[in-house]
């Protein structure tokens, strides 16, 4: 974020950028070429699926469960912090997600299969149809944000479709769709989140006009 501000770069670098900053240990964690010296150093991400905040190990870890990834949490994070369209809270007494796939007994079901079974319930489908495809695009990143090609010896399927109709094959396609087709949503969300941070309070009705003015200037 500091680099974006100092170099007056596009806010879209927060979603997708061809660079990041790593320490030697973080470079190893990401599977990047080794770097030397103390502190964070700028490195190229060209040719990789990483770039922007959404593929940082920190974000991927806090949107996971202790023992596995959570496409639901990752989807909610993007709906709330990128698109500004958070889903409503889940209804009470929702059974554990794992209960949805108890019928699969011959092997361990993938999270994609478990979520598909969960969405068969009409009460769950309306929200999960928005959250799940987004979160599943990040399944190549494990619960600690490390890259993987398979789960339970099966290739990761990161394909999906946004509720607005755009299809994607992987996380790179998803980030591209967010930048190209949802720029206004992101402008609004960035404006509101930064204003809340700057003011130290929630937004009120009289904040709508300054938000509109800031949003318009971002898009110039």
C-alpha positions in Angstrom: 0.0 0.0 0.0 2.8 2.4 0.8 4.4 1.7 -2.5 1.2 2.4 -4.4 0.8 5.7 -2.5 4.5 6.8 -3.0 4.6 5.9 -6.7 1.1 7.1 -7.4 0.2 3.7 -8.8 -3.3 2.4 -9.8 -5.5 1.2 -6.9 -6.0 -1.9 -9.0 -2.5 -3.0 -7.8 -4.4 -3.9 -4.6 -6.2 -6.6 -6.6 -3.7 -7.6 -9.2 0.0 -6.6 -9.5 3.0 -8.2 -11.1 5.2 -7.5 -8.1 5.2 -7.8 -4.3 7.6 -7.4 -1.4 9.1 -10.4 0.4 11.7 -11.3 2.9 14.0 -14.3 2.2 11.7 -16.5 4.4 8.6 -15.3 2.7 10.1 -15.8 -0.8 10.7 -19.5 0.1 7.1 -19.8 1.4 5.8 -18.4 -1.9 8.1 -20.6 -3.9 9.9 -17.6 -5.5 13.6 -17.3 -6.3 15.6 -16.6 -3.2 16.4 -13.0 -2.2 19.2 -11.8 0.0 19.4 -9.2 2.7 17.2 -8.1 5.6 13.8 -6.6 5.3 11.2 -6.6 2.6 12.5 -6.4 -1.0 10.5 -5.8 -4.2 10.3 -8.9 -6.5 8.6 -9.7 -9.8 5.6 -12.0 -9.9 5.4 -12.3 -13.6 4.4 -15.8 -14.7 2.9 -16.6 -11.3 -0.7 -16.6 -10.0 0.2 -14.2 -7.2 -0.2 -10.5 -7.2 -2.2 -8.0 -5.1 -3.6 -8.4 -1.6 -5.8 -11.4 -2.3 -3.0 -13.8 -2.9 -0.8 -12.7 0.0 -0.2 -15.4 2.6 -1.6 -13.1 5.3 -5.0 -12.7 3.6 -5.2 -16.4 2.6 -4.4 -17.5 6.1 -6.9 -15.4 7.9 -9.6 -16.5 5.5 -8.9 -20.2 6.2 -9.9 -22.5 9.0 -7.2 -23.9 11.3 -6.9 -27.2 9.3 -8.1 -26.4 5.8 -9.0 -23.7 3.4 -12.4 -22.0 3.6 -13.8 -20.9 0.2 -16.7 -19.4 2.1 -14.5 -17.1 4.1 -12.4 -16.2 1.1 -15.5 -15.4 -0.9 -17.0 -13.3 1.8 -13.8 -11.4 2.2 -13.9 -10.4 -1.5 -17.6 -9.6 -1.5 -17.1 -7.3 1.5 -13.7 -5.7 0.9 -13.5 -5.6 -2.9 -17.0 -5.5 -4.2 -18.7 -3.9 -1.2 -21.6 -6.4 -1.3 -21.3 -8.5 1.9 -23.7 -11.3 2.2 -26.1 -11.4 5.2 -25.1 -13.3 8.3 -25.9 -17.1 8.1 -29.1 -18.2 9.7 -28.9 -19.9 13.2 -28.3 -23.6 13.7 -26.5 -24.2 10.4 -24.9 -27.7 10.6 -21.2 -28.1 10.0 -20.2 -27.9 6.4 -18.7 -31.4 6.5 -22.1 -32.9 7.3 -23.2 -32.0 3.8 -20.9 -34.6 2.2 -21.5 -37.6 4.5 -22.9 -39.5 1.6 -19.5 -39.8 0.0 -18.0 -42.8 1.8 -15.6 -44.3 -0.7 -13.2 -41.3 -0.6 -12.6 -37.9 0.9 -14.7 -35.4 -1.0 -13.2 -32.2 -2.2 -14.3 -28.9 -0.8 -16.0 -28.2 -4.1 -18.1 -31.3 -3.8 -18.9 -30.6 -0.2 -20.0 -27.0 -1.0 -22.1 -28.3 -3.9 -24.0 -30.7 -1.6 -24.4 -27.8 0.9 -25.9 -25.6 -1.8 -28.6 -28.2 -2.5 -30.6 -26.7 0.4 -32.6 -23.7 -0.8 -31.9 -21.8 2.4 -28.1 -22.0 1.8 -28.0 -21.7 -2.0 -28.9 -18.0 -2.3 -25.8 -16.8 -0.4 -23.4 -19.6 -1.3 -24.0 -19.1 -5.0 -22.4 -15.7 -4.6 -19.6 -16.7 -2.2 -18.5 -20.2 -3.2 -17.3 -19.7 -6.8 -15.1 -16.7 -5.8 -13.6 -18.6 -2.9 -13.0 -21.8 -4.9 -10.9 -19.8 -7.4 -8.2 -19.6 -4.6 -8.1 -23.4 -3.8 -4.7 -23.7 -5.4 -3.5 -21.8 -2.2 -3.6 -24.0 0.9 -4.6 -22.7 4.4 -1.2 -21.1 4.8 -1.2 -19.5 1.4 1.3 -21.9 -0.2 0.7 -23.0 -3.8 -0.5 -26.5 -4.5 -1.7 -28.3 -7.6 -3.8 -31.1 -6.0 -5.9 -32.0 -3.0 -6.4 -35.6 -2.0 -4.3 -36.6 -5.1 -6.9 -34.9 -7.3 -6.1 -31.9 -9.5 -7.5 -28.6 -8.1 -10.5 -27.3 -10.0 -10.4 -23.5 -9.7 -13.0 -22.7 -12.4 -16.2 -20.8 -11.7 -18.7 -18.2 -12.6 -19.6 -14.9 -10.8 -23.2 -14.2 -10.0 -23.0 -11.5 -12.6 -22.2 -14.0 -15.3 -18.4 -13.8 -15.9 -16.7 -17.2 -16.1 -13.1 -17.8 -15.0 -10.7 -20.7 -15.2 -8.3 -19.8 -12.4 -7.5 -17.1 -9.9 -5.8 -15.0 -12.6 -8.9 -14.9 -14.6 -11.0 -14.0 -11.6 -8.7 -11.0 -10.7 -8.9 -9.9 -14.3 -12.7 -10.0 -14.2 -12.7 -8.0 -11.0 -10.5 -5.3 -12.5 -12.1 -5.1 -15.9 -15.8 -5.5 -15.0 -16.2 -4.3 -11.4 -14.0 -1.2 -11.3 -16.8 1.0 -10.1 -17.7 -1.4 -7.3 -14.0 -1.4 -6.2 -13.7 2.4 -6.4 -16.7 2.7 -4.1 -15.5 0.1 -1.7 -12.0 1.6 -1.5 -13.4 5.0 -0.9 -15.7 3.9 1.9 -13.2 1.7 3.6 -10.5 4.4 3.6 -12.9 7.1 4.8 -14.0 4.9 7.7 -10.3 4.4 8.6 -9.5 8.1 8.3 -12.5 9.3 10.3 -12.5 6.5 12.9 -16.2 6.0 12.6 -18.9 4.5 10.4 -20.3 6.4 7.5 -23.5 8.5 7.7 -26.0 9.7 5.2 -24.1 13.1 4.9 -21.0 11.2 3.9 -22.6 10.0 0.6 -21.7 13.2 -1.3 -18.0 13.3 -0.4 -17.8 9.6 -1.2 -19.3 10.3 -4.6 -16.7 13.0 -5.2 -13.8 10.9 -4.2 -15.0 7.9 -6.2 -15.3 10.1 -9.3 -11.7 11.4 -8.9 -10.4 7.8 -8.5 -11.8 6.9 -11.8 -10.3 9.8 -13.7 
